[in-house]
Amino acid sequence: AQLTFEIGQCIKKVSSAELGSVAAKELKAMHKLVVKLTLAASTMARQILATPPDQLSFGWKDVFLINISTVDHQHKRLFEILSRLAEVALQQTSETRHTDIAKVLKSLLEYVLFHFLAEEVLMKRVNYPQLKQHRVIHQAFTTQCLDVQSKFNDSTLDIDGALLGSLYQWLVVHIGNSDRHYAAHFFCFTSKDGTGAPARAFWIS
């Protein structure tokens, strides 16, 4: 609700800035889309949080889209790697299981680091006011992933359905809340010349 309110306030502000009719219509259309996606994502997040972690499937769902193409592509890749990790950890029983999980864990951590940095660069480019808070959230999840990797490599922790489910739930909630919040800022971002023109490069899917 807070997110859609902020977007609505942005539209009022932009509409009063003598935007061209095409730009104004595009922004209003984006607002409707974001509201629709936000409601759908909130419903999905509640369902996922209500599901026992070891009973979750780990694939991508289009309801997770935030309509920033680069970020959506990276989010899809994160879910692909997590799904691969689940496949190896839960279905594989061969002697190479530990080695194979370690490889996928390494890939997941490397991509998490890459994705978080890419997001933070985008936030900085559009002067996102909550960048610092968002970075703290990223750092906490990175620390959690590093801890999982370290304990698994030391054979003091196994990768089971409950652990995979908790990682999946974190991603879903983070994308549905924190990421969707900065996406709203992108939609409302105005050009530096003060015309109020939407920075469409950031939100065209």
RAMO-V806829 format. One record per backbone hydrogen bond with DSSP energy under -0.5 kcal/mol. CO is the residue of the C=O (numbers start at 1). NH is the residue of the N-H. E is the energy in kcal/mol with one decimal. If there is no record, write none. Layout:
# RAMO-V806829
co: {CO CO}
nh: {NH NH}
e: {E E}
This chain:
# RAMO-V806829
co: {1 2 3 4 5 6 7 8 9 10 11 12 14 14 15 20 21 22 23 24 25 26 27 28 29 30 31 32 33 34 35 36 37 38 39 40 41 42 43 44 45 46 47 48 52 53 61 62 67 68 69 70 71 72 73 74 75 76 77 78 79 80 81 82 83 84 85 86 87 87 88 94 96 97 98 99 100 101 102 103 104 105 106 107 108 109 110 111 112 113 114 115 116 117 118 119 120 121 122 123 124 128 130 131 132 133 134 135 136 137 138 139 140 141 142 143 144 145 146 147 148 149 150 151 151 152 158 160 161 162 163 164 165 166 167 168 169 170 171 172 173 174 175 177 178 179 180 181 182 183 184 185 186 189 191 197 198 199 200 200 204}
nh: {5 6 7 8 9 10 11 12 13 14 15 16 17 19 18 24 25 26 27 28 29 30 31 32 33 34 35 36 37 38 39 40 41 42 43 44 45 46 47 48 49 50 51 51 55 56 64 65 69 72 73 74 75 76 77 78 79 80 81 82 83 84 85 86 87 88 89 90 91 92 92 97 100 101 102 103 104 105 106 107 108 109 110 111 112 113 114 115 116 117 118 119 120 121 122 123 124 125 126 128 127 131 134 135 136 137 138 139 140 141 142 143 144 145 146 147 148 149 150 151 152 153 154 156 157 155 160 164 165 166 167 168 169 170 171 172 173 174 175 176 177 179 180 181 182 183 184 185 186 187 188 189 189 199 194 191 200 202 203 204 69}
e: {-2.2 -2.3 -2.0 -2.3 -2.4 -2.1 -2.3 -1.9 -2.0 -2.9 -2.9 -1.3 -1.7 -0.6 -0.6 -2.4 -2.3 -2.3 -2.3 -2.2 -2.2 -2.1 -2.1 -2.0 -2.0 -2.8 -2.4 -2.1 -2.8 -2.8 -2.3 -2.1 -2.9 -2.4 -2.0 -2.4 -2.8 -2.1 -2.0 -2.5 -2.7 -1.5 -0.5 -1.0 -2.7 -1.1 -2.4 -1.8 -0.6 -2.9 -2.4 -1.9 -2.7 -2.5 -1.9 -2.0 -2.1 -2.1 -2.3 -2.3 -2.5 -2.1 -2.4 -2.3 -2.3 -2.4 -2.8 -2.6 -1.6 -0.6 -1.1 -1.6 -3.0 -2.8 -2.2 -1.8 -2.0 -3.0 -2.1 -2.0 -2.7 -2.6 -2.4 -2.2 -2.5 -2.3 -2.1 -3.0 -2.7 -2.0 -2.3 -2.6 -2.4 -2.1 -1.9 -2.6 -2.1 -1.9 -1.3 -2.7 -1.4 -1.5 -2.4 -2.7 -1.7 -1.6 -2.2 -2.6 -2.1 -2.0 -2.4 -2.4 -1.9 -2.5 -2.5 -2.1 -2.2 -2.6 -2.6 -2.5 -2.4 -2.6 -1.5 -2.8 -0.9 -1.6 -0.9 -2.4 -2.5 -1.9 -1.9 -2.4 -2.8 -2.0 -2.1 -2.4 -2.5 -2.7 -2.7 -2.5 -1.6 -2.5 -1.1 -1.7 -1.7 -1.9 -1.6 -1.2 -1.9 -2.3 -1.4 -0.7 -1.0 -1.3 -1.7 -1.1 -2.1 -2.2 -1.1 -1.8 -0.8}
